[in-house]
Amino acid sequence: MQLAVRLTPRGGRDGADGWALDAEGRPYLKVRVASAPVEGEANAALIGFIAKSLRLPKSAVRLAAGATARLKRLEIDGVEATDLERAFGPRP
């Protein structure tokens, strides 16, 4: 499954701030991490947070696009839409 995420590095804490819609009406998850966007630290924190929230190993979550952008696309193995809703609330 693919998941669109808007990441806010140096957000003071690791956490999800809910769902939002982009200009085309596609849902994305707003996530903040305490790590800085230096040498991939924020991306690693994002992967760790998503894996922990979904109770998956970190190896099940991969960054598919957006390594240096705020809007990222993750590929997640072994997860269904209901798992995302349980962890982060219903999509808009």
Secondary structure, 3 states (H helix, E strand, C coil): CEEEEEEECCCCCCEEEEEEECCCCCEEEEEECCCCCCCCHHHHHHHHHHHHHCCCCHHHEEEEECCCCCEEEEEECCCCHHHHHHHHCCCC
